[in-house]
């Protein structure tokens, strides 16, 4: 069963957070293992399984990155964990990585690099908003979401490297 179906929600990059939480809490009460202490072992096992599924579904749908990964996985687009990225994007990654490496020799460029990363984050947010407008997703639209997903993974790695430098 799809996580979205479990909570009776449409597939969405941005599901209604309050409705998601409300449905999670309702199912949590319904399947809480303590309610099944006097039930048969089979019923206890089913309740425990449902409770675990409920928790996992909520955890995934409550986090945008996990939600996107889940949607792409459901479309079968993450079977190979590789994505051919556009050459200009790969060049951008190389420039960012070099700029971070050069910060030791040129600390004055820290602020400019920080601004560039913030601008890139804004570009990614705009791209995510565009992906959200593609719903309902079909396989071709989901491919655009996949490209966003891998760009975001690159961005998070660059951000992590930059944060390590900033903290040292």
C-alpha positions as CSV (number, residue, x, y, z in Angstrom):
1,X,0.0,0.0,0.0
2,X,1.3,3.5,-0.9
3,X,1.9,5.8,2.1
4,X,-0.4,8.4,0.5
5,X,-3.2,5.8,0.3
6,X,-2.6,4.8,3.9
7,X,-3.4,8.3,5.0
8,X,-6.1,8.8,2.2
9,X,-4.1,11.7,0.7
10,X,-3.5,12.5,-2.9
11,X,0.1,12.0,-4.1
12,X,1.7,15.4,-3.6
13,X,5.1,17.0,-3.1
14,X,3.4,19.2,-0.5
15,X,0.6,17.3,1.2
16,X,-1.5,19.2,3.8
17,X,0.7,18.9,6.8
18,X,-2.1,19.3,9.4
19,X,-4.2,16.7,7.7
20,X,-1.3,14.3,7.5
21,X,-0.6,14.7,11.2
22,X,-4.2,14.3,12.1
23,X,-4.5,11.1,10.1
24,X,-1.3,9.8,11.5
25,X,-2.5,10.4,15.1
26,X,-5.8,8.8,14.3
27,X,-4.1,5.6,13.0
28,X,-1.6,5.7,15.9
29,X,-4.5,5.5,18.4
30,X,-6.2,2.8,16.3
31,X,-3.2,0.5,16.0
32,X,-1.3,1.3,19.2
33,X,0.1,-2.1,20.5
34,X,-1.2,-1.3,24.1
35,X,-4.7,-1.6,22.8
36,X,-4.0,-5.2,21.7
37,X,-2.5,-6.7,24.9
38,X,-5.5,-9.0,25.4
39,X,-5.9,-9.9,21.7
40,X,-4.5,-13.0,20.0
41,X,-0.9,-13.2,19.1
42,X,-1.9,-12.8,15.4
43,X,-3.9,-9.7,16.1
44,X,-1.0,-8.3,18.2
45,X,1.4,-8.9,15.4
46,X,-0.9,-7.3,12.9
47,X,-1.3,-4.2,15.1
48,X,2.4,-4.0,15.6
49,X,3.0,-4.2,11.9
50,X,0.3,-1.6,11.2
51,X,1.8,0.7,13.9
52,X,5.2,0.4,12.4
53,X,3.9,1.0,8.9
54,X,2.0,4.1,10.2
55,X,5.2,5.5,11.8
56,X,7.3,4.9,8.7
57,X,4.7,6.4,6.4
58,X,4.5,9.5,8.5
59,X,8.2,9.8,8.8
60,X,8.6,9.7,5.1
61,X,5.7,11.9,4.1
62,X,6.6,14.5,6.8
63,X,10.0,15.2,5.3
64,X,10.2,16.7,1.8
65,X,13.5,15.1,0.7
66,X,12.3,11.6,1.9
67,X,8.9,12.2,0.3
68,X,10.5,13.0,-3.1
69,X,12.7,10.0,-2.8
70,X,9.7,7.9,-2.0
71,X,7.7,9.2,-4.9
72,X,10.5,8.6,-7.3
73,X,11.0,5.1,-5.9
74,X,7.3,4.3,-6.4
75,X,7.7,5.4,-10.1
76,X,10.7,3.1,-10.4
77,X,13.1,5.9,-11.2
78,X,15.7,5.2,-8.5
79,X,16.5,1.7,-9.5
80,X,19.9,2.9,-10.8
81,X,21.3,5.5,-8.4
82,X,22.8,7.4,-11.3
83,X,21.5,10.4,-13.2
84,X,23.1,11.9,-16.2
85,X,23.3,15.5,-15.2
86,X,23.6,18.4,-17.7
87,X,27.2,19.5,-18.4
88,X,26.6,23.0,-17.3
89,X,25.4,21.7,-13.9
90,X,28.4,19.5,-13.6
91,X,30.6,22.5,-14.4
92,X,28.9,24.4,-11.6
93,X,29.6,21.6,-9.2
94,X,33.3,21.7,-10.1
95,X,33.5,25.5,-9.7
96,X,31.8,25.3,-6.2
97,X,34.1,22.4,-5.1
98,X,37.2,24.3,-6.3
99,X,36.0,27.5,-4.6
100,X,35.5,25.7,-1.3
101,X,39.0,24.1,-1.6
102,X,40.5,27.5,-2.3
103,X,39.0,29.1,0.8
104,X,42.1,28.2,2.9
105,X,44.2,30.3,0.6
106,X,41.6,33.0,-0.1
107,X,39.3,33.4,3.0
108,X,38.0,36.7,1.7
109,X,35.9,34.9,-0.9
110,X,33.9,33.1,1.9
111,X,31.1,35.7,1.9
112,X,30.7,35.6,-1.9
113,X,30.6,31.8,-1.9
114,X,28.0,31.9,0.9
115,X,25.9,34.2,-1.3
116,X,26.3,32.0,-4.3
117,X,25.2,29.0,-2.3
118,X,22.1,30.9,-1.0
119,X,21.3,31.9,-4.6
120,X,21.6,28.3,-5.7
121,X,19.3,27.2,-2.9
122,X,16.7,29.7,-4.1
123,X,17.0,28.2,-7.6
124,X,16.4,24.8,-6.2
125,X,13.4,26.0,-4.3
126,X,12.0,27.5,-7.5
127,X,12.6,24.2,-9.4
128,X,10.8,22.3,-6.6
129,X,7.9,24.6,-6.9
130,X,7.8,24.0,-10.6
131,X,7.9,20.2,-10.0
132,X,5.0,20.6,-7.6
133,X,3.0,22.2,-10.4
134,X,3.5,19.1,-12.5
135,X,1.1,17.1,-10.4
136,X,-0.5,14.7,-11.0
137,X,2.7,13.1,-11.9
138,X,3.2,10.8,-14.8
139,X,6.5,9.1,-15.6
140,X,7.7,11.9,-17.9
141,X,6.9,14.6,-15.3
142,X,8.5,12.5,-12.6
143,X,11.8,12.5,-14.6
144,X,12.0,16.2,-14.1
145,X,11.5,15.6,-10.4
146,X,14.3,13.1,-10.5
147,X,16.7,15.6,-12.0
148,X,15.8,18.0,-9.2
149,X,16.3,15.3,-6.6
150,X,19.9,14.6,-7.8
151,X,20.7,18.3,-8.1
152,X,19.5,18.7,-4.5
153,X,21.8,15.8,-3.4
154,X,24.7,17.5,-5.0
155,X,23.8,20.8,-3.4
156,X,23.6,19.2,0.1
157,X,27.1,17.7,-0.4
158,X,28.5,21.1,-1.4
159,X,26.7,22.7,1.5
160,X,28.1,20.1,3.9
161,X,31.6,20.7,2.6
162,X,31.2,24.5,2.9
163,X,29.8,24.1,6.5
164,X,32.8,22.0,7.5
165,X,35.1,24.8,6.3
166,X,32.9,27.4,8.0
167,X,33.1,25.5,11.3
168,X,36.9,25.2,11.2
